[in-house]
């Protein structure tokens, strides 16, 4: 090979070599990619702090849990105590209501029984009339009227619907009749009427009034005594037939007699009052007796 032909080859080789060297230099100059360093292991102090913090949080949570549990227990106990108290109150009220109902039922039962007994024992009008028409001049006739009269008074007094004041006067009337104290019995009858018993009670009171009027006049006044001008017999007949106007008129005539005893005046005065009338034309002495009776509550 000639010298002239080698020169171009050598030049080309030199250029290639130069390019390779340059490429190596560029690769050497280019920095290597950076890598993230691995985290350093925690130190012993930091780990202890983390454990301590965790323990504190756990302790606080436990304490809070205990507080909440305690509050819940207190609320539950309070609710239970209130429920217990309310239950006791309800039980007490229920027992009281039960006792009241029981007492009311017993009272109603007693009233019903008393009403039934009173109805059974209540004298019929025809029985009272039969007694009042008995021969007052005989002992048997007077006894018949006394029995009917006292039975009626006691029967009415046993009625639960009758007020205490009326019962008291009914008892006084019956005792006075049995004790032959017709003046006091007449005052009691007057008081009974003045106390205004009910319509049902008044029916029995009228029977008592009829029987007592006949009895009192028959055994305390002489029907044949001319001093009364026949007024006693006429008054008894008026009372028996329940002729109120005739009864008052006859009693007023009897009351004007000058020969009346204090007991007779008391009978006449209170019988007139029990019929709703006034004893007219009486003497001053009779008026004084009447005022005296009023002062005693008759």
FIBALUM-276110 format. One line per 5 residues: their letters; for each residue x, z, y of N, C-alpha, C. Coordinates in nm, 2 decimals, always signed. Atoms other than C-alpha are relative to their C-alpha. Layout:
N
A> X Z Y X Z Y X Z Y  ...
# end
This chain:
298
XXXXX> +0.09 +0.00 -0.12 +0.00 +0.00 +0.00 +0.09 +0.00 +0.12  -0.08 +0.01 -0.12 +0.13 -0.08 +0.34 -0.03 +0.11 +0.09  +0.00 -0.10 -0.10 +0.19 +0.15 +0.62 -0.12 -0.02 +0.09  +0.11 +0.02 -0.09 -0.07 -0.01 +0.83 -0.13 +0.02 -0.06  +0.13 -0.03 +0.07 -0.34 +0.03 +0.57 -0.03 +0.14 -0.02
XXXXX> +0.02 -0.14 +0.02 -0.28 +0.40 +0.52 -0.04 +0.07 +0.13  +0.03 -0.07 -0.12 -0.32 +0.49 +0.88 -0.15 +0.02 +0.02  +0.15 -0.02 -0.02 -0.70 +0.44 +0.90 -0.05 +0.11 -0.10  +0.04 -0.10 +0.10 -0.74 +0.65 +0.58 +0.04 +0.14 +0.03  -0.05 -0.13 -0.04 -0.53 +0.93 +0.70 -0.08 +0.05 +0.12
XXXXX> +0.08 -0.04 -0.12 -0.73 +0.93 +1.03 -0.14 +0.05 -0.04  +0.14 -0.04 +0.04 -1.06 +0.96 +0.85 +0.01 +0.13 -0.08  -0.02 -0.12 +0.07 -0.93 +1.23 +0.62 +0.02 +0.12 +0.10  -0.03 -0.11 -0.11 -0.81 +1.43 +0.93 -0.13 +0.03 +0.06  +0.13 -0.03 -0.06 -1.15 +1.40 +1.08 -0.09 +0.08 -0.09
XXXXX> +0.08 -0.08 +0.09 -1.33 +1.53 +0.78 +0.05 +0.14 -0.01  -0.05 -0.14 +0.00 -1.10 +1.82 +0.75 -0.03 +0.08 +0.12  +0.02 -0.07 -0.13 -1.14 +1.90 +1.11 -0.15 +0.05 +0.00  +0.14 -0.04 +0.01 -1.52 +1.90 +1.06 -0.03 +0.12 -0.09  +0.02 -0.12 +0.09 -1.50 +2.14 +0.77 +0.05 +0.12 +0.06
XXXXX> -0.06 -0.13 -0.07 -1.28 +2.38 +0.96 -0.10 +0.05 +0.10  +0.09 -0.04 -0.11 -1.52 +2.38 +1.25 -0.13 +0.07 -0.06  +0.13 -0.06 +0.06 -1.82 +2.45 +1.02 +0.03 +0.14 -0.06  -0.04 -0.13 +0.05 -1.63 +2.74 +0.86 +0.01 +0.10 +0.11  -0.01 -0.09 -0.11 -1.56 +2.88 +1.20 -0.14 +0.04 +0.05
XXXXX> +0.14 -0.03 -0.05 -1.93 +2.86 +1.30 -0.06 +0.10 -0.09  +0.06 -0.10 +0.10 -2.03 +3.04 +0.98 +0.06 +0.14 +0.01  -0.07 -0.13 -0.01 -1.77 +3.31 +1.04 -0.05 +0.07 +0.13  +0.05 -0.06 -0.12 -1.89 +3.36 +1.40 -0.14 +0.05 +0.00  +0.14 -0.04 +0.01 -2.26 +3.39 +1.31 -0.02 +0.14 -0.06
XXXXX> +0.01 -0.14 +0.05 -2.36 +3.76 +1.28 -0.10 +0.01 -0.12  +0.09 -0.02 +0.12 -2.52 +3.89 +0.96 -0.13 +0.07 +0.05  +0.14 -0.06 -0.04 -2.90 +3.99 +0.98 +0.01 +0.15 -0.02  +0.01 -0.15 +0.00 -2.97 +4.36 +1.07 -0.09 +0.05 -0.11  +0.09 -0.06 +0.10 -3.12 +4.58 +0.80 -0.05 +0.14 +0.05
XXXXX> +0.06 -0.13 -0.05 -3.36 +4.88 +0.87 +0.07 +0.11 -0.09  -0.06 -0.10 +0.08 -3.17 +5.19 +0.77 -0.10 +0.09 -0.07  +0.09 -0.09 +0.08 -3.34 +5.42 +0.51 -0.01 +0.13 +0.07  +0.01 -0.13 -0.06 -3.48 +5.74 +0.65 +0.08 +0.10 -0.06  -0.09 -0.11 +0.05 -3.25 +6.03 +0.63 -0.09 +0.10 -0.07
XXXXX> +0.08 -0.11 +0.06 -3.38 +6.30 +0.40 -0.01 +0.12 +0.09  +0.03 -0.11 -0.09 -3.55 +6.59 +0.58 +0.10 +0.11 -0.03  -0.09 -0.11 +0.01 -3.34 +6.88 +0.65 -0.08 +0.12 -0.06  +0.06 -0.12 +0.06 -3.42 +7.22 +0.48 -0.08 +0.08 +0.10  +0.07 -0.07 -0.10 -3.54 +7.37 +0.81 -0.14 -0.06 +0.03
XXXXX> +0.12 +0.07 -0.03 -3.80 +7.10 +0.88 -0.10 +0.02 -0.12  +0.09 -0.02 +0.12 -3.94 +7.14 +0.52 -0.06 +0.14 +0.00  +0.06 -0.14 -0.01 -3.98 +7.51 +0.57 -0.11 +0.01 +0.11  +0.10 -0.01 -0.11 -4.16 +7.46 +0.90 -0.13 -0.06 -0.05  +0.12 +0.07 +0.05 -4.40 +7.22 +0.73 -0.08 +0.09 -0.09
XXXXX> +0.06 -0.09 +0.10 -4.47 +7.46 +0.45 -0.07 +0.12 +0.08  +0.06 -0.12 -0.07 -4.53 +7.75 +0.70 -0.12 -0.05 +0.08  +0.11 +0.05 -0.07 -4.76 +7.54 +0.91 -0.12 -0.02 -0.10  +0.11 +0.02 +0.10 -4.96 +7.44 +0.60 -0.06 +0.13 -0.05  +0.05 -0.13 +0.04 -4.98 +7.80 +0.49 -0.09 +0.07 +0.11
XXXXX> +0.08 -0.06 -0.11 -5.11 +7.91 +0.83 -0.13 -0.07 +0.01  +0.13 +0.07 +0.00 -5.37 +7.64 +0.83 -0.09 +0.04 -0.12  +0.08 -0.04 +0.12 -5.48 +7.74 +0.48 -0.05 +0.14 +0.02  +0.04 -0.14 -0.03 -5.49 +8.11 +0.59 -0.12 +0.00 +0.10  +0.11 +0.00 -0.10 -5.70 +8.03 +0.89 -0.13 -0.06 -0.06
XXXXX> +0.12 +0.05 +0.07 -5.93 +7.82 +0.68 -0.07 +0.10 -0.09  +0.05 -0.10 +0.09 -5.97 +8.10 +0.43 -0.07 +0.11 +0.08  +0.06 -0.11 -0.08 -6.04 +8.36 +0.71 -0.13 -0.05 +0.06  +0.12 +0.06 -0.05 -6.29 +8.12 +0.87 -0.11 +0.00 -0.10  +0.10 +0.00 +0.11 -6.46 +8.08 +0.54 -0.06 +0.14 -0.03
XXXXX> +0.05 -0.14 +0.03 -6.48 +8.46 +0.49 -0.10 +0.04 +0.12  +0.09 -0.04 -0.11 -6.63 +8.50 +0.84 -0.14 -0.07 -0.01  +0.13 +0.07 +0.02 -6.89 +8.23 +0.77 -0.08 +0.06 -0.11  +0.07 -0.06 +0.11 -6.97 +8.39 +0.44 -0.06 +0.13 +0.04  +0.05 -0.13 -0.04 -7.00 +8.73 +0.60 -0.13 -0.02 +0.09
XXXXX> +0.11 +0.03 -0.08 -7.23 +8.59 +0.87 -0.13 -0.04 -0.08  +0.11 +0.04 +0.09 -7.44 +8.42 +0.61 -0.07 +0.11 -0.07  +0.05 -0.12 +0.08 -7.47 +8.74 +0.41 -0.08 +0.09 +0.09  +0.07 -0.08 -0.09 -7.57 +8.93 +0.72 -0.14 -0.05 +0.03  +0.13 +0.06 -0.03 -7.84 +8.68 +0.81 -0.10 +0.01 -0.12
XXXXX> +0.08 -0.01 +0.12 -7.96 +8.68 +0.45 -0.06 +0.14 -0.02  +0.04 -0.14 +0.01 -7.98 +9.06 +0.45 -0.11 +0.03 +0.10  +0.09 -0.02 -0.10 -8.16 +9.06 +0.78 -0.14 -0.06 -0.03  +0.13 +0.07 +0.04 -8.42 +8.80 +0.66 -0.07 +0.08 -0.11  +0.05 -0.08 +0.11 -8.46 +9.00 +0.34 -0.07 +0.13 +0.05
XXXXX> +0.06 -0.12 -0.05 -8.52 +9.32 +0.53 -0.12 -0.02 +0.08  +0.12 +0.04 -0.08 -8.76 +9.16 +0.77 -0.12 -0.03 -0.09  +0.11 +0.04 +0.09 -8.95 +9.01 +0.48 -0.05 +0.12 -0.08  +0.04 -0.13 +0.06 -8.95 +9.35 +0.31 -0.10 +0.08 +0.09  +0.08 -0.08 -0.10 -9.09 +9.52 +0.62 -0.13 -0.07 +0.02
XXXXX> +0.12 +0.07 -0.02 -9.34 +9.25 +0.68 -0.09 +0.01 -0.13  +0.08 -0.01 +0.13 -9.45 +9.27 +0.31 -0.06 +0.14 +0.00  +0.05 -0.14 +0.00 -9.49 +9.65 +0.35 -0.12 +0.01 +0.09  +0.11 -0.01 -0.10 -9.70 +9.61 +0.66 -0.12 -0.07 -0.05  +0.12 +0.08 +0.05 -9.92 +9.34 +0.50 -0.06 +0.08 -0.11
XXXXX> +0.06 -0.08 +0.11 -9.96 +9.57 +0.20 -0.08 +0.11 +0.05  +0.07 -0.11 -0.06 -10.05 +9.86 +0.42 -0.14 -0.04 +0.06  +0.12 +0.06 -0.07 -10.30 +9.65 +0.62 -0.10 -0.04 -0.11  +0.10 +0.04 +0.11 -10.45 +9.51 +0.30 -0.06 +0.12 -0.06  +0.06 -0.12 +0.06 -10.49 +9.86 +0.15 -0.10 +0.06 +0.10
XXXXX> +0.09 -0.06 -0.10 -10.65 +9.98 +0.48 -0.13 -0.08 +0.00  +0.12 +0.09 +0.00 -10.88 +9.68 +0.48 -0.09 +0.02 -0.12  +0.07 -0.02 +0.12 -10.96 +9.74 +0.12 -0.08 +0.13 +0.00  +0.06 -0.13 -0.01 -11.04 +10.11 +0.19 -0.13 -0.01 +0.09  +0.11 +0.01 -0.09 -11.26 +10.01 +0.48 -0.12 -0.07 -0.06
XXXXX> +0.11 +0.08 +0.07 -11.45 +9.75 +0.27 -0.06 +0.09 -0.10  +0.05 -0.09 +0.10 -11.48 +10.01 +0.00 -0.10 +0.10 +0.06  +0.09 -0.10 -0.07 -11.62 +10.27 +0.24 -0.13 -0.06 +0.05  +0.12 +0.06 -0.05 -11.85 +10.02 +0.40 -0.10 -0.03 -0.12  +0.09 +0.03 +0.12 -11.98 +9.92 +0.05 -0.07 +0.13 -0.05
XXXXX> +0.05 -0.12 +0.04 -12.02 +10.28 -0.04 -0.11 +0.05 +0.09  +0.10 -0.04 -0.10 -12.21 +10.35 +0.29 -0.12 -0.08 -0.02  +0.12 +0.09 +0.02 -12.43 +10.05 +0.23 -0.08 +0.04 -0.12  +0.06 -0.04 +0.12 -12.49 +10.16 -0.12 -0.09 +0.13 +0.02  +0.07 -0.12 -0.03 -12.59 +10.51 +0.00 -0.12 -0.02 +0.08
XXXXX> +0.12 +0.03 -0.09 -12.81 +10.37 +0.27 -0.11 -0.06 -0.08  +0.10 +0.07 +0.08 -12.98 +10.14 +0.03 -0.07 +0.10 -0.09  +0.06 -0.10 +0.09 -13.03 +10.43 -0.22 -0.10 +0.09 +0.08  +0.09 -0.09 -0.08 -13.17 +10.65 +0.06 -0.13 -0.07 +0.04  +0.12 +0.08 -0.04 -13.40 +10.37 +0.18 -0.10 -0.01 -0.12
XXXXX> +0.09 +0.01 +0.11 -13.53 +10.32 -0.17 -0.06 +0.13 -0.04  +0.06 -0.13 +0.03 -13.57 +10.69 -0.23 -0.11 +0.04 +0.10  +0.10 -0.04 -0.10 -13.75 +10.73 +0.10 -0.12 -0.08 -0.02  +0.11 +0.08 +0.02 -13.97 +10.44 +0.02 -0.08 +0.05 -0.12  +0.07 -0.05 +0.11 -14.05 +10.59 -0.32 -0.08 +0.13 +0.03
XXXXX> +0.06 -0.13 -0.03 -14.12 +10.93 -0.17 -0.09 +0.00 +0.12  +0.08 +0.01 -0.12 -14.29 +10.80 +0.14 -0.14 +0.02 -0.03  +0.14 -0.02 +0.03 -14.64 +10.93 +0.14 -0.09 -0.12 +0.05  +0.09 +0.11 -0.04 -14.90 +10.66 +0.15 -0.10 +0.05 +0.10  +0.10 -0.04 -0.11 -15.15 +10.66 +0.44 -0.12 +0.06 -0.06
XXXXX> +0.12 -0.05 +0.06 -15.44 +10.72 +0.21 +0.02 +0.14 -0.06  -0.03 -0.13 +0.05 -15.26 +11.02 +0.06 -0.01 +0.10 +0.11  +0.00 -0.09 -0.11 -15.21 +11.17 +0.40 -0.14 +0.02 +0.05  +0.14 -0.01 -0.05 -15.57 +11.10 +0.50 -0.08 +0.09 -0.10  +0.07 -0.08 +0.09 -15.69 +11.26 +0.18 +0.04 +0.15 +0.02
XXXXX> -0.04 -0.14 -0.03 -15.49 +11.57 +0.26 -0.06 +0.05 +0.12  +0.05 -0.05 -0.12 -15.61 +11.59 +0.61 -0.15 +0.02 +0.00  +0.14 -0.02 +0.01 -15.97 +11.57 +0.50 -0.04 +0.11 -0.10  +0.03 -0.12 +0.09 -15.93 +11.87 +0.26 -0.07 +0.11 +0.08  +0.07 -0.11 -0.07 -16.15 +12.17 +0.34 +0.10 +0.10 +0.05
XXXXX> -0.10 -0.09 -0.07 -15.94 +12.36 +0.59 -0.04 +0.14 -0.01  +0.04 -0.14 +0.00 -16.15 +12.67 +0.55 +0.04 +0.07 -0.13  -0.04 -0.06 +0.13 -16.03 +12.72 +0.19 +0.15 +0.00 -0.01  -0.14 -0.01 +0.02 -15.69 +12.83 +0.08 +0.06 -0.12 -0.08  -0.05 +0.12 +0.08 -15.66 +12.54 -0.17 +0.01 -0.12 +0.09
XXXXX> -0.01 +0.11 -0.09 -15.74 +12.29 +0.11 +0.12 +0.01 +0.09  -0.12 -0.02 -0.09 -15.48 +12.44 +0.34 +0.13 -0.02 -0.07  -0.13 +0.01 +0.08 -15.22 +12.45 +0.06 +0.02 -0.15 -0.02  -0.01 +0.14 +0.02 -15.29 +12.08 +0.00 +0.06 -0.07 +0.12  -0.06 +0.06 -0.12 -15.22 +11.99 +0.36 +0.14 +0.04 +0.02
XXXXX> -0.14 -0.05 -0.02 -14.91 +12.21 +0.38 +0.10 -0.07 -0.09  -0.09 +0.08 +0.09 -14.76 +12.04 +0.07 +0.02 -0.14 +0.05  -0.02 +0.14 -0.05 -14.83 +11.69 +0.20 +0.08 +0.00 +0.12  -0.07 +0.00 -0.12 -14.71 +11.78 +0.54 +0.16 +0.03 -0.01  -0.14 -0.03 +0.02 -14.38 +11.94 +0.43 +0.07 -0.10 -0.08
XXXXX> -0.06 +0.11 +0.08 -14.31 +11.67 +0.17 +0.03 -0.12 +0.09  -0.02 +0.12 -0.09 -14.35 +11.40 +0.44 +0.12 +0.03 +0.09  -0.11 -0.04 -0.10 -14.12 +11.59 +0.68 +0.14 -0.01 -0.07  -0.13 +0.00 +0.08 -13.85 +11.64 +0.41 +0.04 -0.14 -0.04  -0.03 +0.13 +0.04 -13.87 +11.29 +0.29 +0.05 -0.09 +0.11
XXXXX> -0.05 +0.08 -0.12 -13.83 +11.14 +0.64 +0.14 +0.05 +0.04  -0.13 -0.06 -0.04 -13.54 +11.38 +0.71 +0.11 -0.05 -0.09  -0.10 +0.05 +0.10 -13.36 +11.25 +0.40 +0.04 -0.15 +0.02  -0.03 +0.14 -0.03 -13.37 +10.89 +0.54 +0.13 -0.01 +0.08  -0.13 +0.02 -0.07 -13.02 +10.78 +0.64 -0.01 -0.06 +0.14
XXXXX> +0.02 +0.07 -0.13 -13.16 +10.58 +0.93 -0.05 +0.09 +0.11  +0.05 -0.10 -0.10 -13.31 +10.89 +1.10 +0.11 +0.07 +0.07  -0.11 -0.07 -0.08 -13.10 +11.04 +1.38 +0.01 +0.15 -0.03  -0.02 -0.15 +0.03 -12.96 +11.39 +1.35 -0.10 +0.09 +0.08  +0.10 -0.08 -0.07 -13.18 +11.53 +1.63 -0.14 +0.00 -0.06
XXXXX> +0.13 +0.01 +0.07 -13.49 +11.40 +1.46 -0.01 +0.08 -0.13  -0.01 -0.07 +0.12 -13.38 +11.54 +1.13 -0.01 +0.15 +0.02  +0.00 -0.14 -0.03 -13.32 +11.88 +1.29 -0.14 +0.05 +0.03  +0.14 -0.04 -0.03 -13.67 +11.89 +1.43 -0.10 -0.01 -0.12  +0.09 +0.01 +0.12 -13.83 +11.77 +1.11 +0.02 +0.12 -0.09
XXXXX> -0.03 -0.12 +0.08 -13.65 +12.05 +0.92 -0.07 +0.13 +0.06  +0.05 -0.11 -0.07 -13.76 +12.30 +1.18 -0.16 +0.00 -0.01  +0.14 +0.01 +0.02 -14.12 +12.17 +1.16 -0.05 +0.05 -0.14  +0.03 -0.03 +0.14 -14.13 +12.20 +0.78 +0.01 +0.15 -0.02  -0.02 -0.14 +0.02 -13.98 +12.55 +0.78 -0.10 +0.09 +0.08
XXXXX> +0.10 -0.08 -0.08 -14.22 +12.67 +1.06 -0.13 +0.00 -0.07  +0.13 +0.01 +0.07 -14.52 +12.54 +0.87 -0.01 +0.09 -0.12  -0.01 -0.08 +0.12 -14.41 +12.71 +0.55 +0.00 +0.15 +0.04  -0.01 -0.14 -0.04 -14.35 +13.03 +0.75 -0.12 +0.04 +0.09  +0.13 -0.03 -0.08 -14.70 +13.01 +0.92 +0.03 +0.02 +0.14
XXXXX> -0.03 -0.01 -0.14 -14.54 +12.97 +1.26 -0.03 -0.14 +0.07  +0.04 +0.13 -0.05 -14.75 +12.68 +1.39 +0.03 -0.02 +0.14  -0.04 +0.02 -0.14 -14.66 +12.74 +1.75 +0.14 -0.07 +0.01  -0.14 +0.06 +0.01 -14.29 +12.66 +1.67 -0.01 -0.14 -0.06  +0.02 +0.13 +0.07 -14.40 +12.37 +1.44 -0.05 -0.10 +0.10
XXXXX> +0.06 +0.09 -0.10 -14.61 +12.22 +1.73 +0.11 -0.04 +0.10  -0.11 +0.03 -0.09 -14.30 +12.24 +1.96 +0.09 -0.10 -0.07  -0.09 +0.09 +0.07 -14.09 +12.07 +1.69 -0.06 -0.14 -0.01  +0.07 +0.13 +0.01 -14.35 +11.79 +1.65 +0.01 -0.07 +0.13  +0.00 +0.06 -0.13 -14.36 +11.73 +2.02 +0.14 -0.06 +0.03
XXXXX> -0.14 +0.05 -0.01 -13.98 +11.70 +2.02 +0.03 -0.13 -0.08  -0.01 +0.12 +0.09 -13.99 +11.45 +1.73 -0.05 -0.12 +0.07  +0.07 +0.12 -0.07 -14.23 +11.22 +1.92 +0.08 -0.03 +0.12  -0.08 +0.03 -0.12 -14.02 +11.26 +2.24 +0.13 -0.07 -0.03  -0.13 +0.07 +0.04 -13.71 +11.14 +2.06 -0.02 -0.14 -0.04
XXXXX> +0.03 +0.14 +0.02 -13.88 +10.81 +2.00 +0.06 -0.06 -0.13  -0.05 +0.06 +0.13 -13.83 +10.74 +1.63 -0.04 -0.15 -0.01  +0.02 +0.14 +0.01 -13.83 +10.38 +1.51 -0.15 -0.02 -0.05  +0.14 +0.03 +0.04 -14.16 +10.20 +1.42 -0.03 +0.04 -0.14  +0.02 -0.04 +0.13 -14.11 +10.26 +1.05 -0.01 +0.15 -0.02
XXXXX> +0.00 -0.15 +0.01 -14.03 +10.63 +1.10 -0.13 +0.05 +0.07  +0.12 -0.04 -0.07 -14.32 +10.66 +1.35 -0.13 +0.00 -0.09  +0.12 +0.00 +0.09 -14.57 +10.57 +1.08 -0.01 +0.13 -0.08  +0.00 -0.13 +0.07 -14.47 +10.88 +0.88 -0.02 +0.11 +0.10  +0.03 -0.11 -0.10 -14.46 +11.09 +1.20 -0.15 +0.01 +0.03
XXXXX> +0.14 +0.00 -0.03 -14.82 +10.99 +1.27 -0.08 +0.07 -0.12  +0.06 -0.07 +0.11 -14.91 +11.11 +0.92 +0.02 +0.15 +0.01  -0.04 -0.14 -0.02 -14.73 +11.44 +0.99 -0.09 +0.06 +0.11  +0.08 -0.04 -0.11 -14.91 +11.46 +1.32 -0.14 +0.03 -0.03  +0.14 -0.01 +0.04 -15.25 +11.41 +1.16 -0.02 +0.13 -0.08
XXXXX> +0.01 -0.12 +0.09 -15.19 +11.67 +0.89 +0.02 +0.13 +0.07  -0.03 -0.12 -0.07 -15.04 +11.92 +1.12 -0.11 +0.04 +0.10  +0.11 -0.03 -0.10 -15.31 +11.89 +1.39 -0.12 +0.06 -0.07  +0.11 -0.06 +0.07 -15.58 +11.96 +1.13 +0.03 +0.14 -0.05  -0.05 -0.13 +0.05 -15.38 +12.24 +0.97 +0.01 +0.11 +0.11
XXXXX> -0.03 -0.10 -0.11 -15.28 +12.41 +1.30 -0.14 +0.05 +0.06  +0.13 -0.04 -0.06 -15.63 +12.40 +1.44 -0.09 +0.07 -0.10  +0.08 -0.06 +0.10 -15.80 +12.49 +1.12 +0.04 +0.14 -0.04  -0.04 -0.13 +0.04 -15.59 +12.80 +1.04 +0.03 +0.09 +0.12  -0.03 -0.08 -0.11 -15.54 +12.92 +1.40 -0.11 +0.01 +0.10
XXXXX> +0.11 +0.00 -0.09 -15.87 +12.86 +1.57 -0.13 +0.01 -0.09  +0.13 -0.01 +0.07 -16.23 +12.96 +1.46 -0.09 -0.11 +0.05  +0.09 +0.11 -0.04 -16.44 +12.65 +1.45 -0.13 +0.04 +0.04  +0.13 -0.04 -0.03 -16.75 +12.85 +1.49 +0.00 +0.09 +0.12  -0.01 -0.08 -0.12 -16.63 +13.05 +1.79 -0.07 -0.07 +0.12
XXXXX> +0.07 +0.07 -0.12 -16.87 +12.97 +2.09 +0.09 -0.01 +0.12  -0.09 +0.01 -0.12 -16.58 +13.03 +2.33 +0.06 -0.14 +0.02  -0.06 +0.13 -0.01 -16.45 +12.69 +2.24 -0.10 -0.11 +0.02  +0.11 +0.09 -0.02 -16.79 +12.53 +2.28 +0.00 -0.11 -0.11  +0.00 +0.10 +0.11 -16.75 +12.35 +1.94 +0.12 -0.10 +0.01
XXXXX> -0.11 +0.09 -0.02 -16.43 +12.18 +2.07 +0.10 -0.01 -0.12  -0.10 -0.01 +0.11 -16.22 +12.29 +1.77 -0.05 -0.10 -0.11  +0.05 +0.09 +0.11 -16.44 +12.11 +1.51 +0.00 -0.15 +0.05  -0.01 +0.14 -0.06 -16.47 +11.80 +1.74 +0.14 -0.05 +0.00  -0.14 +0.04 +0.00 -16.10 +11.79 +1.78 +0.06 -0.03 -0.14
XXXXX> -0.04 +0.02 +0.14 -16.03 +11.82 +1.41 -0.05 -0.13 -0.05  +0.06 +0.13 +0.05 -16.27 +11.53 +1.34 +0.07 -0.12 +0.07  -0.07 +0.11 -0.07 -16.10 +11.32 +1.61 +0.14 -0.02 -0.06  -0.14 +0.01 +0.06 -15.75 +11.39 +1.46 -0.01 -0.07 -0.13  +0.01 +0.05 +0.14 -15.87 +11.31 +1.11 -0.02 -0.15 +0.01
XXXXX> +0.03 +0.14 -0.02 -16.00 +10.97 +1.23 +0.10 -0.07 +0.09  -0.11 +0.05 -0.09 -15.69 +10.92 +1.45 -0.06 -0.06 +0.13  +0.05 +0.03 -0.13 -15.90 +10.90 +1.76 +0.08 +0.07 +0.11  -0.09 -0.06 -0.09 -15.63 +10.97 +2.01 -0.06 +0.06 +0.12  +0.06 -0.04 -0.12 -15.84 +10.99 +2.32 -0.09 +0.12 -0.03
XXXXX> +0.08 -0.11 +0.04 -16.09 +11.22 +2.14 +0.08 +0.13 -0.03  -0.09 -0.11 +0.03 -15.80 +11.44 +2.02 +0.05 +0.07 +0.12  -0.05 -0.06 -0.12 -15.65 +11.48 +2.36 -0.11 +0.07 +0.08  +0.11 -0.06 -0.07 -15.99 +11.55 +2.52 -0.04 +0.13 -0.06  +0.03 -0.13 +0.07 -16.07 +11.82 +2.26 +0.11 +0.10 +0.02
XXXXX> -0.11 -0.10 -0.02 -15.73 +11.98 +2.29 +0.01 +0.05 +0.14  +0.00 -0.05 -0.14 -15.76 +12.00 +2.67 -0.12 +0.10 +0.01  +0.11 -0.09 -0.01 -16.10 +12.17 +2.63 +0.04 +0.14 -0.07  -0.05 -0.12 +0.07 -15.94 +12.42 +2.38 +0.10 +0.07 +0.09  -0.10 -0.06 -0.09 -15.65 +12.48 +2.62 -0.05 +0.07 +0.12
XXXXX> +0.05 -0.07 -0.12 -15.87 +12.59 +2.90 -0.07 +0.13 -0.03  +0.07 -0.13 +0.03 -16.02 +12.88 +2.71 +0.09 +0.12 +0.05  -0.07 -0.11 -0.05 -15.93 +13.21 +2.86 +0.04 +0.10 -0.10  -0.03 -0.09 +0.10 -15.91 +13.39 +2.53 +0.11 -0.04 -0.10  -0.10 +0.04 +0.08 -15.62 +13.20 +2.39 +0.12 +0.09 -0.01
XXXXX> -0.13 -0.08 +0.01 -15.31 +13.38 +2.25 +0.11 -0.09 +0.04  -0.12 +0.08 -0.04 -14.96 +13.27 +2.34 +0.03 -0.11 -0.11  -0.03 +0.10 +0.11 -14.92 +13.10 +2.00 -0.10 -0.11 +0.01  +0.11 +0.10 -0.01 -15.26 +12.92 +2.04 +0.03 -0.10 +0.12  -0.03 +0.08 -0.12 -15.16 +12.80 +2.39 +0.12 -0.10 -0.03
XXXXX> -0.11 +0.08 +0.04 -14.83 +12.68 +2.25 -0.04 -0.12 -0.09  +0.04 +0.11 +0.09 -15.00 +12.48 +1.98 -0.08 -0.10 +0.07  +0.09 +0.10 -0.07 -15.26 +12.32 +2.21 +0.09 -0.08 +0.10  -0.09 +0.07 -0.10 -14.99 +12.24 +2.48 +0.08 -0.11 -0.07  -0.09 +0.09 +0.06 -14.75 +12.07 +2.24 -0.07 -0.11 -0.08
XXXXX> +0.08 +0.10 +0.07 -15.02 +11.89 +2.04 -0.04 -0.11 +0.10  +0.04 +0.10 -0.10 -15.15 +11.73 +2.36 +0.12 -0.09 +0.04  -0.12 +0.08 -0.04 -14.79 +11.63 +2.46 +0.04 -0.10 -0.11  -0.04 +0.09 +0.11 -14.72 +11.48 +2.11 -0.09 -0.12 +0.00  +0.09 +0.12 -0.01 -15.02 +11.25 +2.17 +0.02 -0.08 +0.13
XXXXX> -0.03 +0.07 -0.13 -14.88 +11.15 +2.51 -0.09 +0.04 +0.11  +0.09 -0.05 -0.10 -15.14 +11.34 +2.71 +0.05 +0.12 +0.08  -0.03 -0.12 -0.08 -15.13 +11.62 +2.96 -0.12 +0.10 -0.01  +0.11 -0.10 +0.01 -15.32 +11.95 +2.93 -0.05 +0.03 +0.14  +0.05 -0.02 -0.14 -15.54 +11.95 +3.24 -0.10 +0.12 +0.00
XXXXX> +0.09 -0.11 -0.03 -15.74 +12.24 +3.39 +0.03 +0.13 -0.07  -0.04 -0.12 +0.07 -15.54 +12.51 +3.22 +0.03 +0.11 +0.11  -0.02 -0.12 -0.09 -15.49 +12.86 +3.37 +0.15 +0.00 +0.04  -0.14 -0.02 -0.05 -15.17 +12.96 +3.56 +0.08 +0.06 -0.12  -0.08 -0.06 +0.11 -15.07 +13.16 +3.25 +0.04 -0.10 -0.10
XXXXX> -0.04 +0.10 +0.09 -15.08 +12.86 +3.03 +0.11 -0.09 +0.06  -0.11 +0.08 -0.06 -14.87 +12.67 +3.28 +0.13 +0.07 -0.01  -0.12 -0.08 +0.01 -14.62 +12.95 +3.28 +0.06 -0.01 -0.14  -0.05 +0.01 +0.14 -14.60 +12.94 +2.90 +0.06 -0.13 -0.02  -0.05 +0.13 +0.02 -14.55 +12.57 +2.91 +0.14 -0.02 +0.06
XXXXX> -0.13 +0.01 -0.06 -14.26 +12.60 +3.16 +0.10 +0.08 -0.07  -0.09 -0.08 +0.08 -14.11 +12.87 +2.95 +0.05 -0.07 -0.12  -0.03 +0.08 +0.12 -14.12 +12.64 +2.65 +0.10 -0.11 +0.04  -0.09 +0.10 -0.04 -13.95 +12.37 +2.84 +0.14 +0.05 +0.03  -0.13 -0.07 -0.03 -13.68 +12.61 +2.95 +0.08 +0.03 -0.13
XXX> -0.07 -0.03 +0.13 -13.61 +12.68 +2.58 +0.03 -0.13 -0.07  -0.04 +0.13 +0.06 -13.57 +12.31 +2.51 -0.12 -0.06 -0.08  +0.11 +0.06 +0.08 -13.92 +12.25 +2.36 -0.07 -0.11 +0.08
# end
